[in-house]
């Protein structure tokens, strides 16, 4: 084959490749039970009844972890949410130190951005919190933890299942301001049911 013909074939191939239209990423949408799009700026609740933080010194167990936040971007290549606050302290206990202590949890660095990506991947960033350990109403220590590499990787469910966000073995590291005796690492397992005004939400 002559060099001229080879050049022409290569040029034609390049033109053909450029003519192929780019494939747009699939859009995902957050919807209500009534199959209506969720409004940007509206609030949501994420409730877990089985959150467990496993450490080398014992477990931190929350029978109820109630997160609250806002819907930032309800549809597109990803769905964007954010956690602005919540409550969990009254329902959290620990077996650290032999047990009997309760947990008062303070959320730091809020809002925590949540990104629901294609392929059911959920990312939560900036997660940092302090667990104040109390015994008989008296504080005995403050353990502050931050997500390893500043991100928690989890998964989420899609339609026809109601929206749940799950993390399994998500690593958190102790920060320097913690009290002596705090475990160096926590592995978090939890499933949150995400609702709006008591009704399920769905990702399609």
N, C-alpha and C positions, 0 to 999 in steps of 0.2 A: 504494500500500500504506500502510495506516495505521501511525502510530508504534507503536501498541499491538501490532499484528501483527508488526512488525519486531522489537520487543523480545522477543516470545515466541519467534520463530524464533532469535534470537541466543542466548537462554537455553537453548533445546533443543539448539543446536549445541554450546554449552559443556559441557552435561551429557554429550552423546554423546562428545565428545573426552575428558573425564575418565573415561568408562567404558571406554575402550580400554586393555587391560592393557599395562603396560610390557614391552618386549621385553628379556629378559635377554641380556647379552653371552655369546657362545659360550664354553664352557669348553675350555681346552686342557690336555692331560695329558702328563707325561713318563713313558714306559714303558720296560721292559727288552725284550730280545730275546724273552723268554718271554711278552710282553704283560702283564706284571705292573706295577702302579704302582711308581714309584721312591719309596723311603722318604725322608721329610724327615730331614735330618741325615746322610745317606749321602754318601760322597765320589765325586768324578768326576775324570777327566783330560781335558784339552783339548790335543791335539797338533797343531802346525802344522809342516810340512816345507818351507814356502815363504814365510816371513815376510820382507818387504822393506820397509825404511824408505828412502824417496827424499828426498834433500836437495839443495840447490844445490851442496854441496861434494862429493857422492858418495853412495853407497848404504851402508846397514847391512843386511846379509843374514844371516838366521838359518836354517840348514838344518834346525834342530830347535828349536822353541820349545814347551816342555812346561809347561802351566799346570795347577795343582791347586786343587781347591776343594770346596765343599759344596753340596748341594741344600737350599735353604731352604724353598721352597714348590713342590711338585711338580705341582700342578694348581690351576686356577681361571681367572680372567679373564686371568692371565698366569702364567708359570713363573718363579720367582725362584731364581737361583744366585748363588754368590759365589766369586771367586778369592782364595785365601789365600796362594799361593806358587807356586813352580815353578822351572825351570832352563832356561837358554838360552845362557849365556855361552860355554861351550866350543865351541858350534857356530856362533857369530856372528863375522863378520868385517866389515871396512869398507874401502871404497875412498877414504874421506876421508883427506886428507894424502898422497895418492899410493898408498895401499894398504899391505898388509903388517901392519896392526894388527889385533889381536883385541879382542873386546868382553867385558867382565865386567858383566853386568846385575844391578842391584839393584832390586827392586820396592818402591815406596813407597806409603803410604796404604792398604795392604791391610787388610781385604778389599775387593776391587773388586766391587760389586754388578752382576749381569747380569740383565736383565729380558727374557724372551722374550714379546713382545706379539702380539696378533692381527695378521693380515696379514703374518706372517713378519718382523716388525721386531724386531731385537735392539738393546738399549741397554746399554752398559757405562759405568759412572760411576766417578769418583775415580781414574782411571788416571793414574799418575805413576811414572816410573822414572828411574834414573841408569845411563847407559852409561859405564863406565870403559874408556878406550882404553889398550891396552897394546902395547908394541913390545919384542920380545925379553924379555918378562917384566917390563918396567918400565912403570909407569903414566906416561902422557904427557898425560892430561887426563880431566876428568869432565864429561859432558854430561847434564844433567837436563831431561827433557821432561814436559809435562803435557798431557792431552787438551784441545783447544780447547773452551772453554765447559764444561769438566768432564765431557763426555760423548762417547762414541764410538758412532756410529750404524752398524749393520750389518744383516745379514739372517741368517735361519736356514732350514734345510730341514725339511720335515715328512714324515710317513709317506706312502708306503712307503720313502722315502729315510732312511738313518741321519742322526742329528743332526750337522749341521755349522754352524758360525758363521763368517760371512764379513764382512770389512771391506774396503772398497775406497777408497783415497785418504783415509783418516781423518786429519785434521790434528792434529798435536801441536806445541806451542810450547815453545821454550827458556825456562827460568826463570833468574832472575838469578844463582843460585849456580853456574852453569855456568862452566867454564874459558874463557878467551879462545880464539877460533877455532872454537867449537862452532857448527854451523849454526843459524839462527834458527827453522827449521821442519822438521818431518818429516811426510811423507805415508806412512801405513802401509797396506800391502796384505797380507792374510793369510787363510788358511782353516784353521780348527781342527776336527779330528775329535773329537767329544765321546763318551767311552766310560766304562764303569764296570767295573772289574776285567777289562779287556781285551775287553769285549763292547759292541756298539753300543747306543746309546740312541735312542729315537724320540719325536717330538712328534706327538700325535694331536689 
